[in-house]
Amino acid sequence: MKLKLSDLGVNYGNFEAARDINLNIEANEFFTLLGPSGSGKSTIMRAITGFNTISQGQILLDNHEISQLPPEKRAIGMVFQNYALFPTMSVYDNIAYGLKLQKMSTQAIAARVEAVARMVQLSSDNLKKGISELSGGQQQRVAIARSLAPNPSLLLLDEPLSNLDARLRVELRKELKRLQRELKMTIIYVTHDQSEALTLSDHIAVIHDGRVEQIGTPKAIYQTPKTEFVANFIGEINLLSSAIVSHLDTSSWQEDAHYYIRPEHLSFEAGEIAINGTVLTKEYYGVNYSYTIAIPGGTMDILADTQFEYQLDDMVTLFFNRAHVLEFVGGTHG
Ligand SMILES: Nc1ncnc2c1ncn2[C@@H]1O[C@H](COP(=O)(O)OP(=O)(O)OP(=O)(O)O)[C@@H](O)[C@H]1O
C-alpha cells in the first residue's frame, strides 16, 4: 500500500511537534524517518497509526483518508523499540494476540503463528516459552512476528533494533530487508542511526525540529545534502573553518559561506588544494586508518588506506579537490 502525508501537523498542547510534513511513500518501499532524538519521528509514526490526533493535514492510505479512523481500523502493523510484548503470555499467545481479536479459528491461528515464526526464524520450541525466557534478539523477533501475523500491508517499525547489541543489529537488519522483499510490504522505519538508514532504505526523510529537512535516496542524502544540518547529521564531515579557508587561494569562494569536506575526500597523495599539518590522533580500523590532523586554525579527519602509515606528530600534507567541497550559504546548499 502507498501512503501519503499531506501538510501534516501534530501539536502537544501549544507545542508543534510536527509541521508541514509532506511525504509520498510508494507501495513496497522501505522508507525511513531519520533524525536526532526529539526531532518528531515517533510523533509522525503515532499519527499514522492513530495513537496521536493530528491537528492539521491528511493521511491517505491508498488514496483513502484514514486520519479519522481509530487505530484498530487502520490495519497497520507496528513494532516499538521496547517490544511492548505481553510479559505473562507465552511466545505463541503473543504472536496469536491480534489474530484472536480478529476471531480467526484456532486452527487457522496455529497455522499462521507457525508461518510467521518461521519467517522470523523462531523455532517451535521457542513458541512454547515465556517471554522472559528469550534473549533480547529473540524477543524482538517475537515482536516482529506479532506485527506480521495479521498480514498488514503497511508495517511501521519505530527503532526496533535499538535495544540490541551491534552484531545482532546488523544481523536483524539484513533479515528485515529480506522479509520486506519476500513479503512485498511497505515499511516505514524510524531510526536515529544513520548507517541503519543508509543501508536499509529506498528513500530517507531527514527530520529536524518537527520538519522534513530533505527527502531522497541514501546516496543523494549523503552525496548532495541540501542543508548544513543534513551534511552534519549524515556521515562524518570536516568543516573548513574561516581560519582554514583564509589560508587557501580561494578567489571563487564566498565570505559568508560554510565549507565542508568528507574524510574520504581528503588524500595524503595528490589534489588541487594542499594544507600542511601534523598527526594528532590515529585509529586503526583494519581496512583503513582514521587520522585527525592538526592544521592552522583547526583539525581535519581523514580516512586513509593502510599503506599511509604515520606516527603521532609526523608532519603531513592533506590534499583535496574543490569539486568535493560542499558549500552552504545561510544553512542551505550554495
Ligand atoms: N505526549 C507528549 N506530550 C508533550 N510533548 C511530547 C509528547 N511526546 C513527545 N513530545 C515532545 O515532542 C518532541 C518530539 O518527540 P518524538 O518522540 O516524536 O521525537 P523522536 O524523534 O521520536 O525522538 P526519539 O528518537 O528520542 O524517540 C520532543 O520535543 C518531545 O519532548
The ligand as an SDF file (V2000), in Angstrom:
LIG
                    3D

 31 33  0  0  0  0  0  0  0  0999 V2000
    2.9780   13.1980   24.8110 N   0  0  0  0  0  0  0  0  0  0  0  0
    3.7540   14.2820   24.6500 C   0  0  0  0  0  0  0  0  0  0  0  0
    3.4380   15.4610   25.2290 N   0  0  0  0  0  0  0  0  0  0  0  0
    4.2040   16.5640   25.0670 C   0  0  0  0  0  0  0  0  0  0  0  0
    5.3300   16.5850   24.3320 N   0  0  0  0  0  0  0  0  0  0  0  0
    5.7110   15.4470   23.7380 C   0  0  0  0  0  0  0  0  0  0  0  0
    4.9540   14.2310   23.8660 C   0  0  0  0  0  0  0  0  0  0  0  0
    5.5590   13.2590   23.1540 N   0  0  0  0  0  0  0  0  0  0  0  0
    6.6700   13.8330   22.6170 C   0  0  0  0  0  0  0  0  0  0  0  0
    6.7720   15.1380   22.9540 N   0  0  0  0  0  0  0  0  0  0  0  0
    7.7980   16.0970   22.5150 C   0  0  0  0  0  0  0  0  0  0  0  0
    7.7250   16.1900   21.1080 O   0  0  0  0  0  0  0  0  0  0  0  0
    9.0180   16.2360   20.5140 C   0  0  0  0  0  0  0  0  0  0  0  0
    9.1740   15.1110   19.5160 C   0  0  0  0  0  0  0  0  0  0  0  0
    9.1530   13.8680   20.2140 O   0  0  0  0  0  0  0  0  0  0  0  0
    9.2440   12.4690   19.4550 P   0  0  0  0  0  0  0  0  0  0  0  0
    9.0610   11.4040   20.4710 O   0  0  0  0  0  0  0  0  0  0  0  0
    8.3320   12.4790   18.2870 O   0  0  0  0  0  0  0  0  0  0  0  0
   10.7640   12.5200   18.9410 O   0  0  0  0  0  0  0  0  0  0  0  0
   11.6450   11.3680   18.2870 P   0  0  0  0  0  0  0  0  0  0  0  0
   12.3130   11.9880   17.1130 O   0  0  0  0  0  0  0  0  0  0  0  0
   10.8250   10.1770   18.0450 O   0  0  0  0  0  0  0  0  0  0  0  0
   12.6920   11.1330   19.4490 O   0  0  0  0  0  0  0  0  0  0  0  0
   13.4510    9.7590   19.9160 P   0  0  0  0  0  0  0  0  0  0  0  0
   14.4100    9.4150   18.8060 O   0  0  0  0  0  0  0  0  0  0  0  0
   14.1520   10.2110   21.1530 O   0  0  0  0  0  0  0  0  0  0  0  0
   12.4040    8.7210   20.1520 O   0  0  0  0  0  0  0  0  0  0  0  0
   10.0070   16.2040   21.6610 C   0  0  0  0  0  0  0  0  0  0  0  0
   10.3950   17.5330   21.9540 O   0  0  0  0  0  0  0  0  0  0  0  0
    9.2100   15.6060   22.8070 C   0  0  0  0  0  0  0  0  0  0  0  0
    9.6710   16.0970   24.0460 O   0  0  0  0  0  0  0  0  0  0  0  0
  1  2  1  0
  2  3  1  0
  2  7  2  0
  3  4  2  0
  4  5  1  0
  5  6  2  0
  6  7  1  0
  6 10  1  0
  7  8  1  0
  8  9  2  0
  9 10  1  0
 10 11  1  0
 11 12  1  0
 11 30  1  0
 12 13  1  0
 13 14  1  0
 13 28  1  0
 14 15  1  0
 15 16  1  0
 16 17  2  0
 16 18  1  0
 16 19  1  0
 19 20  1  0
 20 21  2  0
 20 22  1  0
 20 23  1  0
 23 24  1  0
 24 25  2  0
 24 26  1  0
 24 27  1  0
 28 29  1  0
 28 30  1  0
 30 31  1  0
M  END
$$$$
